[in-house]
């Protein structure tokens, strides 16, 4: 009811999907005993030229109307001109959808080579689609095969609409920083005041000279303070490369002198840290012989992380991350409830979902992969995505 399927480009793409599914499956069915060929490899160049009205037509076979059209410069048949118009609709929709998915390609123009590839692909799809539909209408194809093709087309169309709709509503599902802070302010149980007081009391004891390692082993909530053999590490992290830890944590560590405790609590998204610098920043040699700046540090973490009551085995999350995930879940649930209400969706009590065999799943995946491969030449955005840039790792609960 959102009108997604009625938008011009989406409507055209739904038609394209059905055409491609019917043509691909027909190609495989009728040519399955003819040996290995690329998709649509049995369609000849003459057939493609004939589709565009570019082949020679014997004069004797032309009617009076056709000969008169040729005399006045309109030699191409009405059918051919319809094909040209349909191709333009096809290409325009593909380009519009491509640019919609990739804003950086908004000014990208389709090259003549890409246009030619798309034109050939379009003709081959339509040639086989027409053969398929003509034979299906005459009951010349296996009924089970026709049903399977129809199901595949509907599944692909549904996937397309689902993706378009999810993109359309994605903005409504986004949670802003303002919403997160408002939620925290309205829920006193998320207030870190008590945790701050607990951390401050431990900091005061550390500054008074109590054994830092013993305090860390007793109070730190950092999972990284444990070791595989079960022994605790006194909050120690040795040979920490400069830049590895979170900025606030590292600044707090390097602000202290070697052997001293930072007199201030350091707050990060994980909670409150009491930090002691064991070794000041200095150059150390790595196993590969290269040098880097490292330091040794100990810390005690008093976590402000939140546990999900519905998933008690999951690790605690930073408060803001926890609230954001909760609000996102609430928005998603509301969206689904609204969709169900608007569309009067109900599920019968005796409804059962038929099992899909592994072979059927593999077949659908194979069809989708083949369909995408055939479009590689005409979609400049197609192909594997570039590798993502490496992300800076965060410390464990620092």
C-alpha positions in Angstrom: 0.0 0.0 0.0 3.0 2.3 -0.1 2.9 2.4 -3.9 6.4 1.0 -4.3 5.3 -1.4 -7.0 3.5 1.3 -9.0 6.5 3.6 -9.4 7.4 3.7 -13.0 11.0 2.4 -12.8 10.1 -0.2 -10.2 7.2 -1.4 -12.4 9.5 -1.6 -15.4 12.1 -3.6 -13.4 9.4 -6.1 -12.2 8.6 -6.7 -15.9 12.4 -7.0 -16.6 12.8 -9.6 -13.9 9.9 -11.8 -15.2 11.3 -11.6 -18.7 14.8 -12.5 -17.7 13.6 -15.4 -15.5 11.4 -16.8 -18.2 14.1 -16.5 -20.9 16.9 -17.9 -18.8 14.9 -21.0 -17.7 13.6 -21.5 -21.2 17.1 -21.4 -22.6 18.3 -24.0 -20.2 15.3 -26.3 -20.7 15.2 -26.4 -24.5 18.9 -26.5 -25.0 19.8 -28.8 -22.2 20.9 -31.7 -24.5 22.9 -29.5 -26.9 26.1 -29.2 -25.0 27.7 -26.4 -23.1 27.1 -22.8 -24.2 27.0 -19.4 -22.5 23.6 -18.1 -21.6 21.6 -17.5 -24.8 24.5 -18.9 -26.8 22.1 -20.7 -29.2 20.5 -17.5 -30.4 22.0 -16.5 -33.7 23.1 -13.1 -34.8 20.5 -13.2 -37.6 17.8 -13.7 -34.9 19.0 -10.7 -33.0 19.2 -8.6 -36.2 15.7 -9.8 -37.2 14.4 -8.7 -33.8 15.6 -5.2 -34.5 14.3 -5.3 -38.1 17.9 -5.1 -39.4 17.8 -8.2 -41.6 16.9 -8.1 -45.3 13.2 -8.9 -46.1 12.4 -10.3 -49.5 10.4 -7.7 -51.5 7.9 -10.4 -52.5 6.9 -11.1 -49.0 6.1 -7.4 -48.2 2.6 -6.3 -48.4 1.4 -3.1 -50.1 1.4 -1.2 -46.8 5.0 -2.2 -46.0 6.2 -1.2 -49.4 4.5 2.2 -49.1 6.1 2.7 -45.7 9.5 2.0 -47.2 8.9 4.5 -49.9 8.3 7.3 -47.4 11.3 6.3 -45.2 9.5 4.4 -42.5 10.8 0.9 -43.5 10.9 -0.4 -40.0 7.8 -2.2 -38.9 5.6 -1.0 -36.1 6.7 -4.1 -34.2 10.4 -3.1 -34.5 9.7 0.5 -33.4 7.8 -0.9 -30.4 10.9 -3.0 -29.6 13.1 0.1 -29.7 10.7 2.0 -27.4 10.6 -1.0 -25.0 14.4 -1.2 -25.0 14.6 2.5 -24.1 12.2 1.9 -21.2 14.3 -1.1 -20.1 17.6 0.8 -20.2 16.2 4.0 -18.6 14.8 2.0 -15.7 18.1 0.1 -15.2 20.1 3.3 -15.3 17.8 5.1 -12.9 17.8 2.3 -10.4 21.5 1.9 -10.7 22.1 5.6 -9.9 19.6 5.4 -7.1 21.6 2.7 -5.4 24.9 4.5 -6.2 24.6 8.3 -5.8 28.3 8.7 -6.7 27.3 7.5 -10.2 24.7 10.2 -10.7 26.7 11.9 -13.4 27.8 8.6 -15.0 26.8 8.3 -18.7 26.3 4.9 -20.4 28.9 4.3 -23.0 28.1 3.2 -26.6 29.7 -0.2 -25.9 27.6 -0.6 -22.7 24.5 0.4 -24.6 25.3 -2.1 -27.4 25.7 -4.9 -24.9 22.5 -4.0 -23.1 20.7 -3.9 -26.5 21.9 -7.4 -27.4 21.0 -8.8 -24.0 17.5 -7.2 -24.2 16.9 -8.7 -27.7 18.0 -12.2 -26.6 15.8 -12.1 -23.5 12.8 -11.0 -25.4 13.3 -13.5 -28.2 13.3 -16.4 -25.8 10.6 -14.9 -23.6 8.3 -14.8 -26.6 9.1 -18.4 -27.5 8.5 -19.4 -23.9 5.2 -17.6 -23.6 3.9 -18.8 -27.0 4.7 -22.5 -26.1 3.3 -22.1 -22.6 0.0 -20.7 -24.0 -0.2 -23.7 -26.3 0.6 -26.2 -23.5 3.7 -27.3 -25.4 5.9 -27.1 -22.2 5.8 -29.3 -19.2 3.3 -27.9 -16.7 5.6 -28.4 -13.7 8.3 -26.5 -15.5 6.0 -23.6 -16.2 4.8 -23.5 -12.6 8.4 -23.5 -11.4 9.4 -20.6 -13.7 6.4 -18.6 -12.5 7.4 -19.2 -8.9 11.0 -18.2 -9.5 9.8 -15.0 -11.2 7.5 -14.1 -8.3 10.3 -14.8 -5.7 12.7 -12.5 -7.6 10.1 -9.8 -7.9 9.3 -10.1 -4.2 13.0 -9.8 -3.3 13.3 -6.7 -5.5 10.3 -5.1 -3.9 11.5 -6.0 -0.4 14.9 -4.3 -1.1 13.3 -1.2 -2.5 10.9 -0.9 0.3 13.6 -1.5 2.9 15.6 1.4 1.4 12.5 3.5 1.3 11.8 3.1 5.1 15.5 2.8 6.2 15.5 6.5 7.3 12.5 5.9 9.5 14.4 3.1 11.2 17.5 5.1 11.9 18.1 6.1 15.6 19.7 9.6 16.2 22.1 10.5 19.0 19.4 12.9 20.3 16.9 10.0 20.7 19.6 7.9 22.5 20.4 10.7 25.0 16.7 11.4 25.5 16.0 7.8 26.3 18.9 7.6 28.8 17.7 10.8 30.5 14.3 9.3 30.9 15.6 6.0 32.5 17.4 6.7 35.8 18.5 3.1 36.0 20.9 3.8 33.1 22.5 6.8 35.0 26.2 6.0 35.7 26.4 8.1 38.9 26.6 5.1 41.2 29.2 3.4 39.0 31.3 6.6 39.0 31.2 6.7 42.8 32.3 3.1 43.0 35.2 3.8 40.6 36.2 6.9 42.5 36.4 5.0 45.8 38.8 2.4 44.1 40.8 5.3 42.6 41.3 6.9 46.0 42.6 3.6 47.4 45.0 3.2 44.4 46.3 6.7 44.9 46.8 6.0 48.6 49.3 3.3 47.7 47.3 0.0 47.8 48.6 -2.7 45.5 47.2 -1.8 42.1 47.4 -5.4 40.7 45.4 -6.7 43.7 42.8 -4.0 43.3 42.5 -4.9 39.6 42.1 -8.6 40.2 39.4 -7.8 42.8 37.4 -5.2 41.2 38.1 -4.9 37.4 35.2 -5.9 35.1 37.5 -6.1 32.1 37.2 -9.6 30.5 40.7 -9.1 29.2 42.1 -9.3 32.7 41.7 -13.1 32.6 44.0 -15.5 30.9 43.4 -18.9 29.3 44.8 -20.7 32.4 42.3 -18.9 34.7 45.0 -16.6 36.3 44.2 -12.9 36.5 46.7 -10.4 35.1 46.5 -7.6 37.6 45.0 -5.4 34.9 48.3 -5.4 32.9 48.7 -4.8 29.2 52.3 -4.9 28.0 53.8 -3.5 24.8 50.7 -1.7 23.8 51.4 0.0 20.4 50.7 3.7 20.3 47.3 4.3 18.7 45.8 0.9 19.5 43.7 1.9 22.5 40.8 4.2 22.5 41.9 7.9 22.4 40.6 8.8 25.8 42.2 5.7 27.4 45.6 6.3 25.8 45.6 10.0 26.6 44.9 9.1 30.2 47.6 6.5 30.3 50.3 8.7 28.7 49.4 11.6 30.9 50.8 9.8 33.9 54.5 9.2 34.7 55.9 5.7 34.7 55.0 4.0 38.0 52.2 6.5 38.8 48.4 6.3 38.8 46.5 8.9 36.9 44.8 11.0 39.5 41.6 11.3 37.4 39.0 8.8 36.4 39.0 8.2 32.6 35.6 7.6 31.1 35.0 5.8 27.8 32.0 4.1 26.3 32.8 1.0 28.3 32.8 2.7 31.7 35.2 4.2 34.1 38.9 3.4 34.1 41.5 3.7 36.9 44.9 3.7 35.0 48.5 3.2 36.1 51.4 3.6 33.6 54.0 0.9 34.2 56.4 1.9 31.4 56.5 5.2 29.5 56.2 5.4 25.8 59.4 4.2 24.1 60.7 2.4 21.0 60.6 -1.4 21.0 61.6 -3.9 18.4 59.0 -6.1 16.9 59.6 -9.8 15.8 60.1 -8.7 12.2 62.9 -6.4 13.3 61.0 -3.1 12.8 60.6 -0.7 15.7 57.4 0.9 17.1 56.4 3.0 20.0 54.8 1.1 22.8 54.0 1.4 26.5 53.0 -0.8 29.4 49.8 0.0 31.3 47.5 -1.4 34.0 43.9 -0.5 34.4 40.8 -1.3 36.4 37.4 -1.1 34.6 34.2 -0.3 36.3 31.8 -1.1 33.5 28.7 0.9 32.7 27.7 -1.7 30.1 24.1 -2.9 30.0 23.0 -6.6 29.9 20.1 -7.6 27.7 17.6 -9.4 30.0 16.3 -11.3 27.0 19.8 -12.6 26.2 21.6 -13.1 29.5 24.5 -15.0 27.9 25.4 -12.0 25.7 28.2 -9.7 26.9 27.4 -6.3 28.3 27.1 -3.5 25.8 28.1 0.2 26.3 25.0 2.1 27.4 24.7 4.1 24.3 25.0 1.1 22.0 22.6 -0.8 24.2 20.0 2.0 24.0 20.5 2.4 20.2 19.9 -1.3 19.6 16.8 -1.2 21.8 15.3 1.8 20.0 16.1 0.3 16.6 14.4 -2.9 17.6 11.3 -0.9 18.8 11.2 1.0 15.5 11.4 -2.2 13.4 8.6 -3.8 15.4 6.4 -0.8 15.0 7.1 -0.8 11.3 6.1 -4.5 11.0 3.0 -3.9 13.1 2.0 -1.0 10.9 2.5 -3.0 7.7 0.4 -5.9 9.1 -2.3 -3.5 10.2 -2.4 -1.6 6.9 -2.5 -4.7 4.8 -4.9 -6.8 6.9 -2.4 -9.6 7.2 -3.4 -12.6 9.2 -2.1 -16.2 9.5 -4.5 -19.1 9.9 -4.1 -21.3 13.0 -3.4 -24.3 10.8 -0.9 -22.5 8.5 2.2 -24.5 7.8 5.3 -23.6 5.8 6.3 -26.2 3.2 9.8 -27.4 3.4 12.2 -26.3 0.7 14.7 -28.9 -0.3 18.4 -28.2 -0.5 18.2 -28.9 -4.2 15.4 -26.3 -4.7 17.5 -23.7 -2.7 20.5 -24.4 -4.8 18.5 -24.2 -8.0 17.1 -20.8 -7.0 20.6 -19.5 -6.1 22.0 -20.8 -9.4 19.2 -19.0 -11.3 19.9 -15.8 -9.5 23.6 -16.0 -10.0 23.2 -16.7 -13.7 20.8 -13.8 -14.1 23.2 -11.4 -12.4 26.2 -12.7 -14.5 24.3 -12.0 -17.7 23.8 -8.4 -16.7 27.4 -7.7 -15.9 28.1 -6.2 -19.3 25.3 -3.7 -19.2 25.4 -2.6 -15.6 28.5 -0.4 -14.8 27.9 -0.9 -11.1 27.9 -4.7 -11.4 30.8 -6.8 -10.1 32.3 -7.5 -6.8 32.4 -4.6 -4.3 35.8 -3.1 -3.5 37.5 -4.5 -0.4 36.6 -2.5 2.7 39.3 -0.5 4.4 40.7 -2.1 7.6 39.1 -0.8 10.7 41.0 0.4 13.8 40.5 -2.3 16.4 39.2 -1.3 19.8 40.6 -2.8 23.0 38.7 -5.4 24.9 36.5 -3.5 27.3 38.8 -0.5 27.6 
